[in-house]
Amino acid sequence: MALGFAIATLTRLGEKRVTAITVEVGIQNGTLAIAIASTPTLLNSPTMAIPGAIYGLANVCDWCWICLVV
């Protein structure tokens, strides 16, 4: 998320676009973690998908909080 925020900020896209890109990067990372942990040919460990799910949920909560505050 930090890298997405930094690149979006450096390109001067505007506050709303920076927020959207930051949230999108975070959600995609959570989904990727779940996919890698759950895929039978990779880790095949549903237990290892739990941190990715929590991370994705935390990002959604952050996004809702940002929308309410900003």
All heavy atoms as a GROMACS GRO file, in nm:
protein
  508
    1MET      N    1   0.082  -0.119   0.000
    1MET     CA    2   0.000   0.000   0.000
    1MET      C    3   0.086   0.125   0.000
    1MET      O    4   0.054   0.223  -0.066
    1MET     CB    5  -0.093   0.001   0.121
    1MET     CG    6  -0.211  -0.091   0.108
    1MET     SD    7  -0.322  -0.087   0.250
    1MET     CE    8  -0.400   0.071   0.231
    2ALA      N    9   0.195   0.119   0.076
    2ALA     CA   10   0.282   0.236   0.086
    2ALA      C   11   0.342   0.271  -0.049
    2ALA      O   12   0.352   0.389  -0.085
    2ALA     CB   13   0.391   0.212   0.189
    3LEU      N   14   0.381   0.170  -0.124
    3LEU     CA   15   0.440   0.194  -0.256
    3LEU      C   16   0.335   0.253  -0.351
    3LEU      O   17   0.364   0.347  -0.426
    3LEU     CB   18   0.498   0.065  -0.312
    3LEU     CG   19   0.572   0.078  -0.444
    3LEU    CD1   20   0.691   0.173  -0.431
    3LEU    CD2   21   0.620  -0.059  -0.490
    4GLY      N   22   0.215   0.200  -0.348
    4GLY     CA   23   0.107   0.255  -0.431
    4GLY      C   24   0.078   0.400  -0.395
    4GLY      O   25   0.059   0.484  -0.482
    5PHE      N   26   0.076   0.429  -0.265
    5PHE     CA   27   0.054   0.567  -0.220
    5PHE      C   28   0.167   0.658  -0.265
    5PHE      O   29   0.142   0.768  -0.315
    5PHE     CB   30   0.042   0.571  -0.067
    5PHE     CG   31   0.030   0.710  -0.011
    5PHE    CD1   32  -0.090   0.777  -0.017
    5PHE    CD2   33   0.139   0.773   0.045
    5PHE    CE1   34  -0.102   0.906   0.034
    5PHE    CE2   35   0.130   0.901   0.096
    5PHE     CZ   36   0.008   0.968   0.091
    6ALA      N   37   0.290   0.612  -0.251
    6ALA     CA   38   0.406   0.694  -0.287
    6ALA      C   39   0.407   0.724  -0.436
    6ALA      O   40   0.428   0.840  -0.476
    6ALA     CB   41   0.534   0.624  -0.245
    7ILE      N   42   0.384   0.624  -0.518
    7ILE     CA   43   0.387   0.646  -0.663
    7ILE      C   44   0.273   0.737  -0.706
    7ILE      O   45   0.291   0.828  -0.787
    7ILE     CB   46   0.384   0.512  -0.739
    7ILE    CG1   47   0.515   0.438  -0.716
    7ILE    CG2   48   0.359   0.533  -0.887
    7ILE    CD1   49   0.516   0.297  -0.769
    8ALA      N   50   0.154   0.714  -0.652
    8ALA     CA   51   0.039   0.800  -0.687
    8ALA      C   52   0.062   0.944  -0.642
    8ALA      O   53   0.026   1.038  -0.712
    8ALA     CB   54  -0.088   0.744  -0.624
    9THR      N   55   0.125   0.962  -0.526
    9THR     CA   56   0.153   1.097  -0.477
    9THR      C   57   0.260   1.165  -0.562
    9THR      O   58   0.247   1.283  -0.595
    9THR     CB   59   0.200   1.092  -0.330
    9THR    OG1   60   0.096   1.028  -0.253
    9THR    CG2   61   0.223   1.231  -0.274
   10LEU      N   62   0.363   1.091  -0.597
   10LEU     CA   63   0.472   1.148  -0.679
   10LEU      C   64   0.424   1.191  -0.817
   10LEU      O   65   0.477   1.285  -0.875
   10LEU     CB   66   0.586   1.049  -0.692
   10LEU     CG   67   0.669   1.026  -0.566
   10LEU    CD1   68   0.769   0.913  -0.589
   10LEU    CD2   69   0.742   1.153  -0.525
   11THR      N   70   0.325   1.122  -0.870
   11THR     CA   71   0.272   1.158  -1.002
   11THR      C   72   0.168   1.269  -0.995
   11THR      O   73   0.114   1.309  -1.098
   11THR     CB   74   0.212   1.035  -1.073
   11THR    OG1   75   0.113   0.976  -0.989
   11THR    CG2   76   0.319   0.933  -1.104
   12ARG      N   77   0.139   1.315  -0.873
   12ARG     CA   78   0.047   1.428  -0.850
   12ARG      C   79  -0.089   1.406  -0.915
   12ARG      O   80  -0.139   1.488  -0.991
   12ARG     CB   81   0.109   1.557  -0.899
   12ARG     CG   82   0.238   1.589  -0.829
   12ARG     CD   83   0.300   1.715  -0.878
   12ARG     NE   84   0.427   1.733  -0.810
   12ARG     CZ   85   0.514   1.826  -0.839
   12ARG    NH1   86   0.489   1.910  -0.935
   12ARG    NH2   87   0.626   1.835  -0.773
   13LEU      N   88  -0.150   1.295  -0.881
   13LEU     CA   89  -0.279   1.260  -0.940
   13LEU      C   90  -0.398   1.327  -0.872
   13LEU      O   91  -0.507   1.325  -0.925
   13LEU     CB   92  -0.299   1.108  -0.934
   13LEU     CG   93  -0.207   1.026  -1.024
   13LEU    CD1   94  -0.229   0.878  -1.001
   13LEU    CD2   95  -0.230   1.061  -1.169
   14GLY      N   96  -0.378   1.381  -0.758
   14GLY     CA   97  -0.490   1.440  -0.683
   14GLY      C   98  -0.527   1.351  -0.566
   14GLY      O   99  -0.508   1.229  -0.570
   15GLU      N  100  -0.582   1.413  -0.464
   15GLU     CA  101  -0.608   1.342  -0.338
   15GLU      C  102  -0.703   1.223  -0.354
   15GLU      O  103  -0.679   1.115  -0.301
   15GLU     CB  104  -0.664   1.439  -0.236
   15GLU     CG  105  -0.680   1.379  -0.099
   15GLU     CD  106  -0.729   1.481   0.003
   15GLU    OE1  107  -0.710   1.602  -0.017
   15GLU    OE2  108  -0.787   1.437   0.104
   16LYS      N  109  -0.812   1.241  -0.428
   16LYS     CA  110  -0.910   1.133  -0.442
   16LYS      C  111  -0.853   1.015  -0.521
   16LYS      O  112  -0.876   0.900  -0.486
   16LYS     CB  113  -1.037   1.185  -0.509
   16LYS     CG  114  -1.115   1.277  -0.419
   16LYS     CD  115  -1.248   1.312  -0.477
   16LYS     CE  116  -1.317   1.406  -0.380
   16LYS     NZ  117  -1.457   1.382  -0.371
   17ARG      N  118  -0.776   1.044  -0.624
   17ARG     CA  119  -0.716   0.935  -0.702
   17ARG      C  120  -0.607   0.864  -0.623
   17ARG      O  121  -0.592   0.742  -0.633
   17ARG     CB  122  -0.661   0.988  -0.833
   17ARG     CG  123  -0.769   1.026  -0.930
   17ARG     CD  124  -0.714   1.070  -1.061
   17ARG     NE  125  -0.822   1.103  -1.152
   17ARG     CZ  126  -0.805   1.145  -1.273
   17ARG    NH1  127  -0.682   1.163  -1.321
   17ARG    NH2  128  -0.907   1.172  -1.350
   18VAL      N  129  -0.531   0.940  -0.546
   18VAL     CA  130  -0.427   0.879  -0.462
   18VAL      C  131  -0.492   0.782  -0.362
   18VAL      O  132  -0.444   0.670  -0.343
   18VAL     CB  133  -0.344   0.987  -0.388
   18VAL    CG1  134  -0.256   0.924  -0.281
   18VAL    CG2  135  -0.259   1.065  -0.487
   19THR      N  136  -0.601   0.824  -0.302
   19THR     CA  137  -0.672   0.738  -0.207
   19THR      C  138  -0.725   0.613  -0.276
   19THR      O  139  -0.710   0.501  -0.224
   19THR     CB  140  -0.789   0.814  -0.141
   19THR    OG1  141  -0.738   0.931  -0.078
   19THR    CG2  142  -0.861   0.729  -0.040
   20ALA      N  143  -0.784   0.629  -0.393
   20ALA     CA  144  -0.839   0.515  -0.466
   20ALA      C  145  -0.730   0.415  -0.504
   20ALA      O  146  -0.747   0.294  -0.487
   20ALA     CB  147  -0.911   0.563  -0.591
   21ILE      N  148  -0.616   0.464  -0.552
   21ILE     CA  149  -0.507   0.376  -0.590
   21ILE      C  150  -0.450   0.304  -0.469
   21ILE      O  151  -0.421   0.184  -0.474
   21ILE     CB  152  -0.397   0.455  -0.665
   21ILE    CG1  153  -0.449   0.495  -0.802
   21ILE    CG2  154  -0.268   0.375  -0.676
   21ILE    CD1  155  -0.361   0.591  -0.877
   22THR      N  156  -0.434   0.374  -0.359
   22THR     CA  157  -0.381   0.313  -0.237
   22THR      C  158  -0.471   0.201  -0.188
   22THR      O  159  -0.424   0.091  -0.156
   22THR     CB  160  -0.365   0.420  -0.126
   22THR    OG1  161  -0.281   0.524  -0.175
   22THR    CG2  162  -0.306   0.360  -0.001
   23VAL      N  163  -0.600   0.223  -0.185
   23VAL     CA  164  -0.694   0.121  -0.140
   23VAL      C  165  -0.696   0.003  -0.236
   23VAL      O  166  -0.695  -0.113  -0.194
   23VAL     CB  167  -0.836   0.181  -0.124
   23VAL    CG1  168  -0.939   0.073  -0.101
   23VAL    CG2  169  -0.837   0.281  -0.010
   24GLU      N  170  -0.695   0.031  -0.365
   24GLU     CA  171  -0.697  -0.076  -0.465
   24GLU      C  172  -0.574  -0.165  -0.455
   24GLU      O  173  -0.584  -0.288  -0.463
   24GLU     CB  174  -0.708  -0.016  -0.605
   24GLU     CG  175  -0.724  -0.119  -0.714
   24GLU     CD  176  -0.854  -0.198  -0.703
   24GLU    OE1  177  -0.952  -0.146  -0.649
   24GLU    OE2  178  -0.855  -0.314  -0.749
   25VAL      N  179  -0.458  -0.106  -0.436
   25VAL     CA  180  -0.336  -0.184  -0.421
   25VAL      C  181  -0.346  -0.274  -0.297
   25VAL      O  182  -0.309  -0.392  -0.301
   25VAL     CB  183  -0.212  -0.092  -0.412
   25VAL    CG1  184  -0.090  -0.168  -0.366
   25VAL    CG2  185  -0.186  -0.026  -0.546
   26GLY      N  186  -0.397  -0.221  -0.189
   26GLY     CA  187  -0.412  -0.300  -0.067
   26GLY      C  188  -0.508  -0.416  -0.083
   26GLY      O  189  -0.480  -0.528  -0.039
   27ILE      N  190  -0.620  -0.393  -0.148
   27ILE     CA  191  -0.718  -0.500  -0.168
   27ILE      C  192  -0.661  -0.608  -0.260
   27ILE      O  193  -0.679  -0.727  -0.234
   27ILE     CB  194  -0.850  -0.442  -0.224
   27ILE    CG1  195  -0.917  -0.357  -0.116
   27ILE    CG2  196  -0.942  -0.552  -0.273
   27ILE    CD1  197  -1.036  -0.280  -0.164
   28GLN      N  198  -0.590  -0.568  -0.365
   28GLN     CA  199  -0.532  -0.667  -0.456
   28GLN      C  200  -0.426  -0.751  -0.384
   28GLN      O  201  -0.416  -0.872  -0.409
   28GLN     CB  202  -0.472  -0.599  -0.578
   28GLN     CG  203  -0.576  -0.546  -0.672
   28GLN     CD  204  -0.516  -0.472  -0.790
   28GLN    OE1  205  -0.395  -0.460  -0.803
   28GLN    NE2  206  -0.601  -0.423  -0.877
   29ASN      N  207  -0.348  -0.691  -0.296
   29ASN     CA  208  -0.248  -0.767  -0.222
   29ASN      C  209  -0.313  -0.871  -0.131
   29ASN      O  210  -0.264  -0.982  -0.119
   29ASN     CB  211  -0.159  -0.674  -0.139
   29ASN     CG  212  -0.061  -0.598  -0.224
   29ASN    OD1  213  -0.033  -0.635  -0.337
   29ASN    ND2  214  -0.009  -0.490  -0.170
   30GLY      N  215  -0.422  -0.836  -0.066
   30GLY     CA  216  -0.494  -0.929   0.019
   30GLY      C  217  -0.550  -1.046  -0.060
   30GLY      O  218  -0.540  -1.163  -0.020
   31THR      N  219  -0.608  -1.015  -0.176
   31THR     CA  220  -0.663  -1.119  -0.262
   31THR      C  221  -0.554  -1.212  -0.314
   31THR      O  222  -0.572  -1.334  -0.318
   31THR     CB  223  -0.738  -1.055  -0.381
   31THR    OG1  224  -0.836  -0.964  -0.330
   31THR    CG2  225  -0.805  -1.159  -0.467
   32LEU      N  226  -0.441  -1.156  -0.351
   32LEU     CA  227  -0.329  -1.237  -0.398
   32LEU      C  228  -0.279  -1.330  -0.288
   32LEU      O  229  -0.249  -1.448  -0.313
   32LEU     CB  230  -0.216  -1.147  -0.447
   32LEU     CG  231  -0.093  -1.216  -0.502
   32LEU    CD1  232  -0.128  -1.299  -0.625
   32LEU    CD2  233   0.014  -1.113  -0.537
   33ALA      N  234  -0.271  -1.281  -0.166
   33ALA     CA  235  -0.227  -1.364  -0.053
   33ALA      C  236  -0.322  -1.481  -0.032
   33ALA      O  237  -0.278  -1.595  -0.008
   33ALA     CB  238  -0.217  -1.280   0.073
   34ILE      N  239  -0.452  -1.456  -0.039
   34ILE     CA  240  -0.551  -1.563  -0.023
   34ILE      C  241  -0.538  -1.665  -0.135
   34ILE      O  242  -0.540  -1.786  -0.111
   34ILE     CB  243  -0.694  -1.504  -0.019
   34ILE    CG1  244  -0.712  -1.419   0.106
   34ILE    CG2  245  -0.798  -1.615  -0.025
   34ILE    CD1  246  -0.839  -1.336   0.105
   35ALA      N  247  -0.521  -1.618  -0.258
   35ALA     CA  248  -0.510  -1.708  -0.372
   35ALA      C  249  -0.386  -1.797  -0.362
   35ALA      O  250  -0.392  -1.918  -0.386
   35ALA     CB  251  -0.507  -1.628  -0.502
   36ILE      N  252  -0.273  -1.739  -0.328
   36ILE     CA  253  -0.150  -1.817  -0.317
   36ILE      C  254  -0.160  -1.920  -0.205
   36ILE      O  255  -0.118  -2.035  -0.220
   36ILE     CB  256  -0.028  -1.724  -0.295
   36ILE    CG1  257   0.000  -1.648  -0.424
   36ILE    CG2  258   0.094  -1.802  -0.251
   36ILE    CD1  259   0.105  -1.539  -0.409
   37ALA      N  260  -0.216  -1.881  -0.093
   37ALA     CA  261  -0.227  -1.974   0.021
   37ALA      C  262  -0.325  -2.087  -0.007
   37ALA      O  263  -0.306  -2.199   0.040
   37ALA     CB  264  -0.268  -1.898   0.146
   38SER      N  265  -0.429  -2.062  -0.084
   38SER     CA  266  -0.535  -2.160  -0.105
   38SER      C  267  -0.514  -2.251  -0.226
   38SER      O  268  -0.574  -2.358  -0.234
   38SER     CB  269  -0.670  -2.089  -0.121
   38SER     OG  270  -0.697  -2.013  -0.006
   39THR      N  271  -0.433  -2.209  -0.321
   39THR     CA  272  -0.413  -2.286  -0.444
   39THR      C  273  -0.344  -2.419  -0.415
   39THR      O  274  -0.238  -2.421  -0.353
   39THR     CB  275  -0.331  -2.205  -0.545
   39THR    OG1  276  -0.397  -2.081  -0.569
   39THR    CG2  277  -0.316  -2.279  -0.676
   40PRO      N  278  -0.402  -2.528  -0.461
   40PRO     CA  279  -0.343  -2.659  -0.433
   40PRO      C  280  -0.200  -2.676  -0.486
   40PRO      O  281  -0.120  -2.746  -0.427
   40PRO     CB  282  -0.438  -2.757  -0.503
   40PRO     CG  283  -0.566  -2.685  -0.514
   40PRO     CD  284  -0.531  -2.540  -0.528
   41THR      N  285  -0.168  -2.613  -0.598
   41THR     CA  286  -0.033  -2.630  -0.655
   41THR      C  287   0.071  -2.540  -0.589
   41THR      O  288   0.190  -2.559  -0.612
   41THR     CB  289  -0.035  -2.602  -0.806
   41THR    OG1  290  -0.086  -2.470  -0.828
   41THR    CG2  291  -0.119  -2.704  -0.879
   42LEU      N  292   0.027  -2.445  -0.508
   42LEU     CA  293   0.123  -2.358  -0.441
   42LEU      C  294   0.136  -2.398  -0.294
   42LEU      O  295   0.211  -2.487  -0.261
   42LEU     CB  296   0.083  -2.211  -0.457
   42LEU     CG  297   0.086  -2.159  -0.602
   42LEU    CD1  298   0.032  -2.019  -0.612
   42LEU    CD2  299   0.226  -2.167  -0.659
   43LEU      N  300   0.064  -2.334  -0.204
   43LEU     CA  301   0.079  -2.366  -0.062
   43LEU      C  302  -0.024  -2.466  -0.012
   43LEU      O  303   0.003  -2.541   0.081
   43LEU     CB  304   0.071  -2.238   0.022
   43LEU     CG  305   0.184  -2.138  -0.001
   43LEU    CD1  306   0.162  -2.016   0.088
   43LEU    CD2  307   0.319  -2.199   0.026
   44ASN      N  308  -0.143  -2.465  -0.071
   44ASN     CA  309  -0.251  -2.557  -0.031
   44ASN      C  310  -0.274  -2.557   0.120
   44ASN      O  311  -0.284  -2.661   0.183
   44ASN     CB  312  -0.221  -2.699  -0.080
   44ASN     CG  313  -0.345  -2.786  -0.076
   44ASN    OD1  314  -0.456  -2.734  -0.075
   44ASN    ND2  315  -0.327  -2.916  -0.072
   45SER      N  316  -0.282  -2.437   0.177
   45SER     CA  317  -0.301  -2.425   0.322
   45SER      C  318  -0.405  -2.317   0.352
   45SER      O  319  -0.372  -2.198   0.359
   45SER     CB  320  -0.168  -2.390   0.389
   45SER     OG  321  -0.189  -2.369   0.526
   46PRO      N  322  -0.532  -2.356   0.368
   46PRO     CA  323  -0.635  -2.257   0.399
   46PRO      C  324  -0.606  -2.177   0.526
   46PRO      O  325  -0.644  -2.061   0.537
   46PRO     CB  326  -0.762  -2.341   0.415
   46PRO     CG  327  -0.735  -2.466   0.341
   46PRO     CD  328  -0.586  -2.490   0.353
   47THR      N  329  -0.534  -2.238   0.619
   47THR     CA  330  -0.500  -2.167   0.742
   47THR      C  331  -0.410  -2.047   0.712
   47THR      O  332  -0.421  -1.942   0.776
   47THR     CB  333  -0.429  -2.263   0.841
   47THR    OG1  334  -0.514  -2.375   0.863
   47THR    CG2  335  -0.401  -2.194   0.972
   48MET      N  336  -0.322  -2.062   0.614
   48MET     CA  337  -0.233  -1.952   0.579
   48MET      C  338  -0.305  -1.842   0.504
   48MET      O  339  -0.251  -1.732   0.487
   48MET     CB  340  -0.115  -2.004   0.497
   48MET     CG  341  -0.020  -2.089   0.580
   48MET     SD  342   0.123  -2.143   0.488
   48MET     CE  343   0.215  -1.990   0.476
   49ALA      N  344  -0.427  -1.865   0.459
   49ALA     CA  345  -0.506  -1.763   0.390
   49ALA      C  346  -0.570  -1.666   0.489
   49ALA      O  347  -0.612  -1.557   0.450
   49ALA     CB  348  -0.613  -1.828   0.304
   50ILE      N  349  -0.577  -1.704   0.616
   50ILE     CA  350  -0.643  -1.620   0.716
   50ILE      C  351  -0.578  -1.482   0.730
   50ILE      O  352  -0.649  -1.381   0.729
   50ILE     CB  353  -0.652  -1.694   0.851
   50ILE    CG1  354  -0.746  -1.814   0.838
   50ILE    CG2  355  -0.700  -1.601   0.962
   50ILE    CD1  356  -0.747  -1.906   0.956
   51PRO      N  357  -0.444  -1.471   0.739
   51PRO     CA  358  -0.386  -1.336   0.748
   51PRO      C  359  -0.417  -1.249   0.627
   51PRO      O  360  -0.442  -1.129   0.641
   51PRO     CB  361  -0.235  -1.363   0.759
   51PRO     CG  362  -0.225  -1.500   0.813
   51PRO     CD  363  -0.343  -1.574   0.759
   52GLY      N  364  -0.421  -1.309   0.507
   52GLY     CA  365  -0.456  -1.233   0.388
   52GLY      C  366  -0.599  -1.182   0.393
   52GLY      O  367  -0.630  -1.070   0.353
   53ALA      N  368  -0.689  -1.266   0.446
   53ALA     CA  369  -0.829  -1.225   0.460
   53ALA      C  370  -0.842  -1.112   0.562
   53ALA      O  371  -0.917  -1.016   0.540
   53ALA     CB  372  -0.913  -1.345   0.502
   54ILE      N  373  -0.771  -1.123   0.671
   54ILE     CA  374  -0.774  -1.017   0.773
   54ILE      C  375  -0.718  -0.887   0.716
   54ILE      O  376  -0.773  -0.779   0.738
   54ILE     CB  377  -0.700  -1.061   0.900
   54ILE    CG1  378  -0.776  -1.175   0.967
   54ILE    CG2  379  -0.680  -0.944   0.996
   54ILE    CD1  380  -0.701  -1.242   1.080
   55TYR      N  381  -0.609  -0.899   0.641
   55TYR     CA  382  -0.548  -0.782   0.578
   55TYR      C  383  -0.646  -0.715   0.481
   55TYR      O  384  -0.662  -0.593   0.481
   55TYR     CB  385  -0.421  -0.825   0.503
   55TYR     CG  386  -0.352  -0.716   0.426
   55TYR    CD1  387  -0.274  -0.621   0.492
   55TYR    CD2  388  -0.363  -0.708   0.288
   55TYR    CE1  389  -0.210  -0.521   0.421
   55TYR    CE2  390  -0.299  -0.608   0.217
   55TYR     CZ  391  -0.223  -0.516   0.283
   55TYR     OH  392  -0.160  -0.417   0.213
   56GLY      N  393  -0.714  -0.794   0.400
   56GLY     CA  394  -0.813  -0.739   0.307
   56GLY      C  395  -0.928  -0.672   0.380
   56GLY      O  396  -0.974  -0.565   0.341
   57LEU      N  397  -0.975  -0.734   0.486
   57LEU     CA  398  -1.083  -0.674   0.567
   57LEU      C  399  -1.038  -0.543   0.630
   57LEU      O  400  -1.114  -0.446   0.635
   57LEU     CB  401  -1.126  -0.772   0.676
   57LEU     CG  402  -1.257  -0.842   0.650
   57LEU    CD1  403  -1.262  -0.972   0.726
   57LEU    CD2  404  -1.371  -0.753   0.688
   58ALA      N  405  -0.916  -0.540   0.680
   58ALA     CA  406  -0.863  -0.418   0.741
   58ALA      C  407  -0.857  -0.306   0.638
   58ALA      O  408  -0.887  -0.189   0.670
   58ALA     CB  409  -0.726  -0.443   0.801
   59ASN      N  410  -0.823  -0.339   0.514
   59ASN     CA  411  -0.817  -0.237   0.410
   59ASN      C  412  -0.955  -0.182   0.377
   59ASN      O  413  -0.971  -0.062   0.353
   59ASN     CB  414  -0.752  -0.294   0.283
   59ASN     CG  415  -0.604  -0.305   0.298
   59ASN    OD1  416  -0.540  -0.215   0.350
   59ASN    ND2  417  -0.548  -0.416   0.255
   60VAL      N  418  -1.055  -0.268   0.375
   60VAL     CA  419  -1.191  -0.221   0.350
   60VAL      C  420  -1.236  -0.129   0.463
   60VAL      O  421  -1.297  -0.024   0.439
   60VAL     CB  422  -1.287  -0.341   0.333
   60VAL    CG1  423  -1.431  -0.296   0.331
   60VAL    CG2  424  -1.252  -0.417   0.207
   61CYS      N  425  -1.205  -0.167   0.587
   61CYS     CA  426  -1.240  -0.082   0.702
   61CYS      C  427  -1.168   0.052   0.695
   61CYS      O  428  -1.228   0.156   0.723
   61CYS     CB  429  -1.207  -0.153   0.833
   61CYS     SG  430  -1.311  -0.296   0.864
   62ASP      N  431  -1.042   0.050   0.656
   62ASP     CA  432  -0.967   0.175   0.640
   62ASP      C  433  -1.031   0.263   0.534
   62ASP      O  434  -1.043   0.384   0.550
   62ASP     CB  435  -0.821   0.148   0.601
   62ASP     CG  436  -0.739   0.094   0.716
   62ASP    OD1  437  -0.785   0.109   0.832
   62ASP    OD2  438  -0.631   0.039   0.690
   63TRP      N  439  -1.070   0.201   0.422
   63TRP     CA  440  -1.131   0.276   0.314
   63TRP      C  441  -1.260   0.342   0.359
   63TRP      O  442  -1.286   0.458   0.331
   63TRP     CB  443  -1.155   0.184   0.194
   63TRP     CG  444  -1.217   0.253   0.079
   63TRP    CD1  445  -1.159   0.340  -0.008
   63TRP    CD2  446  -1.354   0.244   0.039
   63TRP    NE1  447  -1.250   0.383  -0.100
   63TRP    CE2  448  -1.370   0.326  -0.074
   63TRP    CE3  449  -1.462   0.173   0.087
   63TRP    CZ2  450  -1.492   0.339  -0.139
   63TRP    CZ3  451  -1.584   0.186   0.022
   63TRP    CH2  452  -1.598   0.268  -0.090
   64CYS      N  453  -1.343   0.266   0.432
   64CYS     CA  454  -1.468   0.323   0.485
   64CYS      C  455  -1.441   0.439   0.580
   64CYS      O  456  -1.508   0.542   0.574
   64CYS     CB  457  -1.549   0.214   0.557
   64CYS     SG  458  -1.616   0.090   0.446
   65TRP      N  459  -1.341   0.422   0.665
   65TRP     CA  460  -1.305   0.528   0.760
   65TRP      C  461  -1.256   0.653   0.686
   65TRP      O  462  -1.296   0.765   0.718
   65TRP     CB  463  -1.197   0.478   0.856
   65TRP     CG  464  -1.159   0.579   0.958
   65TRP    CD1  465  -1.229   0.614   1.068
   65TRP    CD2  466  -1.042   0.660   0.959
   65TRP    NE1  467  -1.162   0.712   1.139
   65TRP    CE2  468  -1.048   0.741   1.073
   65TRP    CE3  469  -0.934   0.671   0.872
   65TRP    CZ2  470  -0.948   0.832   1.103
   65TRP    CZ3  471  -0.834   0.762   0.902
   65TRP    CH2  472  -0.843   0.842   1.016
   66ILE      N  473  -1.176   0.635   0.582
   66ILE     CA  474  -1.125   0.748   0.504
   66ILE      C  475  -1.240   0.821   0.438
   66ILE      O  476  -1.246   0.943   0.436
   66ILE     CB  477  -1.022   0.700   0.399
   66ILE    CG1  478  -0.892   0.660   0.467
   66ILE    CG2  479  -0.995   0.807   0.295
   66ILE    CD1  480  -0.793   0.589   0.378
   67CYS      N  481  -1.336   0.745   0.382
   67CYS     CA  482  -1.451   0.807   0.317
   67CYS      C  483  -1.536   0.888   0.414
   67CYS      O  484  -1.589   0.992   0.378
   67CYS     CB  485  -1.535   0.702   0.247
   67CYS     SG  486  -1.456   0.633   0.101
   68LEU      N  487  -1.549   0.839   0.536
   68LEU     CA  488  -1.630   0.910   0.634
   68LEU      C  489  -1.559   1.036   0.687
   68LEU      O  490  -1.623   1.138   0.711
   68LEU     CB  491  -1.664   0.817   0.751
   68LEU     CG  492  -1.761   0.704   0.717
   68LEU    CD1  493  -1.776   0.611   0.838
   68LEU    CD2  494  -1.895   0.758   0.676
   69VAL      N  495  -1.428   1.028   0.704
   69VAL     CA  496  -1.353   1.140   0.761
   69VAL      C  497  -1.324   1.246   0.656
   69VAL      O  498  -1.337   1.365   0.681
   69VAL     CB  499  -1.221   1.088   0.826
   69VAL    CG1  500  -1.134   1.204   0.868
   69VAL    CG2  501  -1.254   1.001   0.943
   70VAL      N  502  -1.284   1.202   0.538
   70VAL     CA  503  -1.246   1.296   0.432
   70VAL      C  504  -1.370   1.336   0.361
   70VAL      O  505  -1.426   1.424   0.344
   70VAL     CB  506  -1.147   1.232   0.332
   70VAL    CG1  507  -1.115   1.326   0.219
   70VAL    CG2  508  -1.023   1.190   0.404
   0.00000   0.00000   0.00000
